[in-house]
Amino acid sequence: MACLCLLVLSLFSLCATQVIAEENRIEGPPPFCGSYECPRYQVLRRYNTFELRSYESTNWVTTYLDTDVMGIGIMKSFRRLFKYLSGENSEGISIKMNVPVRVTVPILDSTNNSTMSIFLPSALVNLPTPNDPSLVLESFPPTSYYVRSFGGYAMKSDYEKHSKALSEELTALGLAYDTQFGMAAAYNDPLTFFNRHNEVWYKSLN
């Protein structure tokens, strides 16, 4: 599971971008989450190549993202998060691994660090404090995101390509979104060979 972070490192045409459908029902656990818990959301609107989701409130454990050419720093970032789940916290409890592993990247301000986060179980009401001071707990209120999904083993260039395509489509359609940060979400471990699922997110400002 520790190699899952590699998938985070490792949006096409602007035609046919009309709305496909509008949804108002709460989704059950998405099949791409597999046996893991993932954030609950409602699909507000579907487009040909992306959708607008309204997420319920969520909790995450987050650390700064180490980056280097070989990807060793990325593994260090994930290892810090995984140690928190493995009991290196104020309560000494083990917390079930959930998905996605999410990377948040600053787009306009290069002085801000990218971060890596793991979604925490919704049943965990009192979040134990991390022992590692480089980790922080983050709580987000209900938030809407534009999400573009794609399959396969994703590399950094794949996330960048799909993030760029999503940004261009949102701009072409006049849909307001947060241009300060982009997000990449990975859902599968390296041993999942089929039906792999990856996403890029932009926060909706509509």
Buried (B, 14 or more C-beta within 10 A) or exposed (E): EEBBBBBBBBBEEEEEBEEEEEBEEEEEEBEBBBEBBBBBBBBBBBBEBBBBBBBBEBBBBBBBBBBEEEBEEBBBBBBBBBBBBEEBBEEEEEBEBBBBBBBBBBBEEEEBEBBBBBBBBBEEEEBBEBEBEEBBBBEEEEBBBBBBBBEEBBBBEBBBBBBEBBBBBBEEBEBEBBBEBBBBBBBBBBEBEEEBBBBBBBBBEE
